[in-house]
Amino acid sequence: MGIVYACAVPHPPLIVPAVGRGEEKKIQATIDAYQQVAREVVAAKPDVIVVTSPHAPYFRDVFHVTTDGMLWGSMAQFRVPVCSLEAQGDTAFARMLVEKLRQKGIPTATSEDYRDDMDHATFVPLYFVREAYREAVGDDHQYGSDLPCPIVRIGLSMLPPETHRELGRAIARVADEQGKRVAFVASGDLSHKLKADGPYGYVPEGPAFDAQICELFAAGDLDGLFMMDADLCEAAAECGLRSFQIMAGALEGLDIDAELLSHEGTFGVGYGVAAFRIADFPPCECEPSWPTQETVCGVQEFEEDIDPHIALARLSVETYVRTGRAAQLPADVPQDLLSTQAGAFVSLHEHGQLRGCIGTISPTCENVAREILQNGISACSRDPRFDPVTADELDYLEYSVDVLAPAEPIDSTDQLDPARYGVIVTKGWRRGLLLPNLEGVDTVDEQVFIAKRKAGISPLDSNVQLERFEVVRYTRGGEPRIT
């Protein structure tokens, strides 16, 4: 397989109706074109959507590749927090891409190095893809997701244009080797200096830059993206050129049918939408092959004798270990897990021995259910004390989930009780946490010592901040216990 479709799109937040509140109608041509390419992305039936984003984590001499199994974002920074979107990450694709880039001597950073929520330059195109997918399938979301397939998000860098091209080539190679159909979405605005009354003012290089890009897109001359005058690009305050250059590398050698669908500069920023259709690419003869919950766990609803917290942890771990992808929330998750937020720890034991334990001190997701799904992945694959869990081990794992109450500062260790309270020890940027009621931890001194050791704080250092917290612990078949 390989690249089956590509498009270049802008990312103005106001094009999302909840943000624009009517202002988006001033760029209706952009909306119409955006809706068209989104429908074409869905029609291509991709196995993965690759998004290159100028607002993903950005490093001068490193490309960031998001390797998390789940990426969540919202329009909160634009005062609409209820407008949110969640995407599964294709971790197998992302990690193979990182490996290939490093083999080529191209530096990369992953989610283990830097983790964030979905940026708006990724959110906006995926919002339109989600709407197109809903339009295509209605309420029958066959794969338990608002998107037709998982994604891979890639950031830009200040490395040379040819290095961006090589990144695109590597994306195409991974698609070919994994036998996946890839839809490529190059997110990027054009010049930011098209109008004197725009947010960034006007320079003559602004319209000149947009005219050149539009000409190249219309002609399908993607090699021309590497011949742009650097001084012109800088003066124009361009946004998306390097995103487009990565796309050009991915499309290299393919027979493409290019079409410039729209260009507008209503607000002083260039918004261009272009489609790059792959000529004579064989149509998909089957549904996308990434698994549903039924194919991973054999059941769609929770087993009655398992607490829902444990069922979510098991679903998260088994899905990720077997497929490399994050699990979707089942349809029958209890409402209390969807309506509350809290930090949570997922612990794994095998033959009575700890096999992984990772969690969050405070909530990072919109509800406890998603917190457990996220931390289940971390517990089975990112605990630095253990190798990642393998499929052969799944039948032997035992799960527990600790849901944390908010931590409260304390003045001394006299206010601790290792059977009842967990402890957080902080010194500057170092922070160590230990859950309560752990086997072998019987005294406050032991509890604080271990927490300090986990944080890299000297056990003799008494100049630390202390916090305590309670948890509700859930185990298979057992009643939840406040520890």
KAJOCOR-V377992 format. One record per pair of residues at least 4 apart in sequence whose C-alpha atoms are under 7 Angstrom apart, sorted by the first residue. I is the first residue (numbers start at 1). J is the second residue. Records with the same first field share a line. If there is no record, write none. Layout:
I->J / J
//
This chain:
1->175 / 176 / 179 / 180 / 181
2->172 / 175 / 176 / 179 / 180 / 181 / 182
3->172 / 175 / 181 / 182 / 183
4->44 / 181 / 182 / 183 / 278 / 281
5->41 / 44 / 183 / 184 / 276 / 277 / 278
6->183 / 184 / 185 / 275 / 276 / 277
7->37 / 184 / 185 / 186 / 274 / 275 / 276
8->185 / 186 / 187 / 244 / 273 / 274 / 275
9->186 / 187 / 188 / 272 / 273 / 274
10->187 / 188 / 189 / 271 / 272 / 273
11->121 / 124 / 125 / 187 / 188 / 189
13->19 / 120 / 124
14->19 / 20 / 24
15->20 / 24
16->20
17->21 / 22 / 24
18->80
19->78 / 80
20->24
24->28
27->31 / 264 / 266
28->32
29->33 / 262
30->34 / 262 / 263 / 264 / 273
31->35
32->36
33->37 / 261 / 262 / 273
34->38 / 273
35->39 / 128
36->40
37->41 / 275
38->42 / 128 / 129 / 132
39->43 / 129 / 132
40->44
41->183
42->129 / 132 / 133 / 148
45->284 / 288
46->149 / 181 / 182 / 183
47->149 / 180 / 181 / 182 / 288
48->149 / 150 / 151 / 181 / 182 / 183
49->149 / 150 / 151 / 152 / 182 / 183 / 184
50->151 / 152 / 153 / 182 / 183 / 184 / 185
51->122 / 152 / 153 / 154 / 184 / 185 / 186 / 187
52->153 / 154 / 155 / 185 / 186 / 187 / 243
53->121 / 122 / 154 / 155 / 156 / 186 / 187 / 188 / 243
54->121 / 155 / 156 / 188 / 239 / 240 / 243
55->119 / 121
56->119 / 154 / 155
57->64 / 155
58->64 / 155 / 156 / 157
59->63 / 157
60->157 / 158 / 159
61->157 / 158 / 159
62->107 / 108 / 109 / 157
63->107 / 108 / 109 / 155 / 156 / 157
64->108 / 109 / 110 / 154 / 155
65->94 / 109 / 110 / 153 / 154 / 155
66->94 / 110 / 111 / 152 / 153 / 154
67->89 / 91 / 94 / 95 / 110 / 111
68->89 / 91 / 111
69->88 / 89 / 90 / 91 / 325 / 326
70->87 / 88 / 89 / 326
71->86 / 87 / 88 / 89 / 117 / 118
72->85 / 86 / 87 / 117 / 118
73->84 / 85 / 86 / 117 / 118 / 119 / 123
74->81 / 83 / 84 / 85
75->79 / 80 / 81 / 83 / 84
76->80 / 81
87->147 / 150 / 151
88->150 / 151 / 325 / 326
89->150 / 151 / 152 / 325 / 326
90->94 / 150 / 151 / 152 / 324 / 325
91->95 / 324 / 325
92->96 / 324
93->97 / 174
94->98 / 152
95->99
96->100 / 174
97->101 / 170 / 171 / 174
98->102 / 108
99->103
100->104 / 170
101->105 / 106 / 170
102->106 / 107 / 108
109->113
110->114
111->115
118->122 / 123
119->123
120->124
121->187
122->126
123->127
124->128
125->129
126->130
127->131
128->132
129->133 / 147
130->134 / 146 / 147
131->135
132->136
133->137 / 147 / 148
134->138 / 139
137->141
141->145 / 146
143->292
144->328
145->328
156->242 / 243
159->163
160->164
161->165 / 226 / 242 / 245
162->166
163->167
164->168 / 242 / 245 / 246
165->169 / 245 / 246 / 248 / 249
166->170 / 249
167->171 / 246 / 249
168->172 / 246 / 247 / 248 / 249 / 250
169->173 / 249 / 250
170->174
171->175 / 250
172->176 / 250
173->177
174->178
175->179 / 180 / 181 / 182
176->180
184->247
186->243 / 244 / 247
187->240 / 243
188->239 / 240 / 243
189->239 / 240 / 270 / 271
190->210 / 238 / 239 / 240 / 269 / 270 / 271 / 272
191->206 / 209 / 210 / 236 / 237 / 238 / 239 / 269 / 270
192->200 / 206 / 236 / 237 / 238 / 268 / 269 / 270
193->200 / 201 / 202 / 203 / 206 / 236 / 237 / 268 / 269
194->201 / 202 / 203 / 206 / 207 / 265 / 268 / 269
195->201 / 202 / 268
196->201 / 202
197->201
198->267 / 268
199->268
202->206
203->236
204->208
205->209 / 232 / 235 / 236
206->210 / 236
207->211
208->212
209->213 / 232 / 233 / 236
210->214 / 270
211->215
212->216
213->217
214->218 / 260
215->219
216->220 / 221 / 222 / 224
217->221 / 258 / 259 / 260 / 274
218->258 / 259 / 260
219->258
220->258
222->248
224->228
225->245
229->233
230->234
231->235
232->236
233->237 / 238
234->238
240->244
241->245
242->246
243->247
244->248
245->249
246->250
247->251
248->252
254->278
255->278 / 279
256->276 / 277 / 278 / 279
257->276 / 277 / 278 / 279
258->275 / 276 / 277
259->274 / 275 / 276
260->273 / 274 / 275
261->273 / 274
262->272 / 273
263->270 / 271 / 272 / 273
264->270 / 271 / 272
265->269 / 270 / 271
291->295 / 296
292->296
293->297 / 300
294->298 / 299 / 300
296->319
297->315
300->330
301->330 / 332
302->308 / 311
305->477
306->310 / 311 / 476 / 477
307->311 / 476 / 477
308->312
309->313 / 401 / 474
310->314 / 399 / 400 / 401 / 474 / 475 / 476
311->315
312->316 / 372 / 373
313->317 / 346 / 372 / 373 / 376
314->318
315->319 / 327
316->320 / 326 / 327 / 373 / 376 / 377
317->321 / 376 / 377 / 380
318->322 / 394
319->323 / 325 / 326 / 327
320->324 / 325 / 326 / 327 / 377
321->389 / 390 / 391
322->391
333->337
334->338
335->339
336->340
337->367 / 368 / 369
338->367 / 368 / 369
339->367
340->367 / 368
341->363 / 366 / 367 / 368
342->362 / 363 / 368 / 403 / 404 / 405
343->360 / 361 / 362 / 363 / 403 / 404
344->359 / 360 / 361 / 371 / 372 / 401 / 402 / 403 / 404
345->357 / 358 / 359 / 360 / 375 / 401 / 402 / 403
346->357 / 358 / 359 / 372 / 375 / 376 / 379 / 400 / 401 / 402
347->356 / 357 / 358 / 379 / 399 / 400 / 401
348->354 / 355 / 356 / 357 / 397 / 398 / 399 / 400
349->353 / 354 / 355 / 397 / 398 / 399
350->354 / 355 / 396 / 397 / 398
351->396
355->386
356->379 / 380 / 383 / 386
357->379 / 383
358->375 / 378 / 379 / 383
359->375
364->371
365->370 / 371
367->371
368->372
369->373
370->374
371->375
372->376
373->377
374->378
375->379
376->380
377->381
378->382 / 383
379->383
380->388 / 389
381->388 / 389
382->388
389->393
393->397
399->475 / 476
400->473 / 474 / 475
401->473 / 474 / 475
402->471 / 472 / 473 / 474
403->471 / 472 / 473
404->469 / 470 / 471 / 472
405->469 / 470 / 471
406->469
407->467 / 468 / 469
408->467 / 468 / 469
409->466 / 467 / 468
410->415 / 466 / 467 / 468
413->444
416->421 / 444
417->421 / 444
418->422 / 436 / 437 / 442 / 443 / 444 / 447
419->436 / 437 / 483
420->436 / 437 / 470 / 483
421->436 / 468 / 469 / 470 / 483
422->434 / 435 / 436 / 468 / 469 / 470
423->433 / 434 / 435 / 467 / 468 / 469
424->431 / 432 / 433 / 434 / 451 / 466 / 467 / 468
425->431 / 432 / 433 / 451 / 452 / 464 / 465 / 466 / 467
426->430 / 431 / 432 / 464 / 465 / 466
427->431 / 464 / 465
430->455 / 456
431->455
432->451 / 452 / 454 / 455
433->451
434->447 / 451
436->483
437->483
441->446 / 447
442->446
443->447
444->448
445->449
446->450
447->451
448->452
449->453 / 459
450->454
451->455
452->456 / 457 / 458 / 459
453->457 / 459
470->483
471->482 / 483
472->480 / 481 / 482 / 483
473->480 / 481 / 482 / 483
474->478 / 479 / 480 / 481
//
